[in-house]
């Protein structure tokens, strides 16, 4: 059996852990004509959830599903090219048919065809220069989508990126065409929460009030523990419950880190995985990443680095200005909040909001675990 703990891509429903409630809610929203904004911190399994959702919509509800990640776009024009590429690629899976269709309805924008060297999928680059051309090309694309015999589900990952453009009307343009398309449901997702939420929660923004909102959390301990044990068992391997407990405690059930550790342990040439194997792997991970982690001491100011290290040693912190915190770690209280703001802005520290206010922890869990055990 191949390694069942996928890290970089969706491995299929048989390798997907839980998320039953989340999938059920997203399916219910799509099939009842409601669009959704999904947000979570990075590496929590958001993209895998979207791909699993679309697999369910395709096989069980006969949807045509379209997915695109717009993190690498820098303008409305680039967004539109990527959006149209994703839509046309899915509508016309036969490449020769795709070329003729695109040429017929987008010929005025001089489409250039290429193959994505990473995914191997055909890509389209359009010569779009003005807002009028953006509107017209999107209108043509939505006309095609509305002609589909099947309902359409479009997931746009890292949608907050449009807020980084020098100027954008993508949100207003999309809302206009979505409101005119009964057979098209949208899922907007992202990991930079403050940027994403501002696009949908600011009354001055076009997308305000247009979607229901959903936050993704960690997979429950019991579900993940059962999944890990099952995957090892199916592969003819054995892993003790105590080892599974220590994995989930060390990774905080965070999807990427849990999958990564389990992937490495499963890859060991052993039929029985023991606690000593996990301990060795943890130290190996630190050794592999140590040069990167050490570089932060040179990149950050002294106070920023000390705040980062102190948050890791505390696991999480409510206030970096609290006297007990600054005294314990010898941090300059006058600049503690300023250092924290910088670390949050650079996504080295994550701010989690709850009914008690803000809670801060180091974003990269491997970095956090490494900082816990360093003295310098």
Secondary structure, DSSP 4 states (H G I P E B T S, - for coil): ------SSS---GGG----HHHHHHHHHHHHTT--EEEE--TTSSHHHHHHHHHHHHHHHH--EEEEEE-TT--SHHHHHHHHHHHHHHHH--SHHHHHHHHHHHHGGG--EEEE-TTT--EEEE----SHHHHHHHHHHHHHHHHT-SS-EEEEEETGGGGGGSSS--HHHHHHHHHHT-TTEEEEEEES-HHHHHHHHH-TTSTTTTSSEEEE--PPPHHHHHHHHHHHHHHTT-EE-HHHHHHHHHHHTT-HHHHHHHHHHHHTSS-SEE-HHHHHHHHHHHHHHHHHHHHHHHHHS-HHHHHHHHHHHHHS-BS-TT-HHHHHHHT--HHHHHHHHHHHHHTTSEEEEEETTEEEEEESSHHHHHHHHT---
